[in-house]
Amino acid sequence: MCAEVERIVYEESVRTVDGQRELLEGLRARAGTMLATAFVATAFFGAQALDRHHGNWLEWSAVALFLTVIVSALIVLTPWRLRFAHHPHSLITHQLDREVPPTSRQVYRDLAYWNGVHFDSNGRKLEILLGIFAITCASLVGEVVVWLIALGGT
């Protein structure tokens, strides 16, 4: 095998980790949008509902769903320890500070391997974040429906 094959494998491993980074960025952008939408919905519907009632179980349910949206969206927005790159110190230690310098084939192979390790670790965390985001979405829909039911019942 030539170094070209290792380079291709390395570049593909970089592409997979970059895909995870893009997924995380998109997920966080959507979580921020959901958070803003929840605030607007609660301000709009909540003010109308609470002007008509003094807080029955429907309004309290909507408030609970609103709080669920806030907490779950903030969990998604919280920095998680995902790895999308290699620290330069680690590269220096493992690639340059050797008695026998590695070949370019060895470097490509080593970096591709560690990109795979990062991909697996990131994937587990992203699955959790996607599940939490699903809770955010369901809670927001539930909140709006409950507010509408509360407003329609008056």
Summary of the structure (lengths in Angstrom):
residues: 154
radius of gyration: 23.7
end to end distance: 75.3
largest distance: 79.9
contacts: 440
relative contact order: 0.20
helix: 84%
strand: 0%
